Amino acid sequence: MTKPKKPSPQRAAAKARAQELLSELDESFVSNDDVRAVETTLYTIASNLAVLVLSHKMKVAEPLGEILRVAAQTVNDKKARRRLRKLATISDELEAYADKSRYDGLEDSDIEAANELREALHDGLDEWINSVQV
Amino acid sequence: MDKQRSSLIVRDQAVRDVARLVAPRFADCDQVILFGSRAVSRHLADSDVDLLCITERVPRGATKLRRRNITLDVVCVSTLRLQSHTWLGSELAGHIATYGIWLQGKDDWTPKVRRSQEAISRKAGLIESRVSALCRHWDMMSSLYHDRFSRIVRRDLQRLDHLVAGIPVPPSPILDDAWRETPHLQDRLTSLAKPLIRNRDAMRFVGLCLRHNVRA
């Protein structure tokens, strides 16, 4: 799915860390604080995906959505590229909920919507990260 | 104040552009207020456009919208909530009362804005939960992300310092200017984190910033 790169222990470690972090996205949000805390998880995943698929080619610490959009450009398969772009949008929306939780308490319907995004992001990232060769 | 703000709208091309960009989407809002770096013309080309919308009914869903390569970061507050003590004492209300530019509607609430202990506790809680998460994730992040989050936490500590002193919190570029002019950064960071001294993670985070030699 993603163009093969030279094997590297650094990328293997980044892949393992990204997979480990995904377990945090597997836990349901119950409260406003849970949604707020997802921000650092998303950025930490982004940091590791930057090493895994972009080999650190970044000047600023981009959010996960942006990393996924750049990663999509490295993918040959059209369907896979679309899936990655869709994941990028989901990530942006989830981050927006985390942002919203800073200013105001989220309502139950917001937390429910954030949970749907979290699940979709978890499943999509899990499938894609597993497919990336190190 | 209204006159001053109106003249800003006419004079500042950047603000005029923002107003034109957002007008159709927020036509139903009672008030639309620009805040953050763009309100003080200290933004970069890719800076978010921060908007507060006062509306009868707060819409569900995303608060970030992309329009012509610009991200609109929208905070919606209901007309009912606008009059509440929680809102009037909030960090954002204080910021907007001083730095906000009205793009739509009239300011009928900022004279009621006041300092609040609730906002201080809320800010301290936000910093604490963020540094707890950062302490867990720190070793899994690259230095670019260390820089980003050190800067975010440092700005939040500066904001907390303003709230405690009862001073409206300025936009981030003004906080950054103040930081650059600080002579003893390590001492200042430790002193800013003092309100959180009982929080082990907060103090550990300050230690991490110093040890990694991050110039927050």
Interface residues (C-beta under 8 A of the other chain):
Chain A: R17 E20 L21 D33 R36 A37 E39 T40 T41 Y43 T44 A46 S47 N48 A50 V51 H56 M58 V60 A61 D92 E93 E95 A96 Y97 D99 K100 R102 Y103 D104 S109 D110 A113
Chain B: R60 G61 A62 T63 K64 D73 V75 V77 S90 L92 L126 S129 R130 A133 L134 R136 H137 M140 M141 S142 L144 Y145 D147 R148 F149
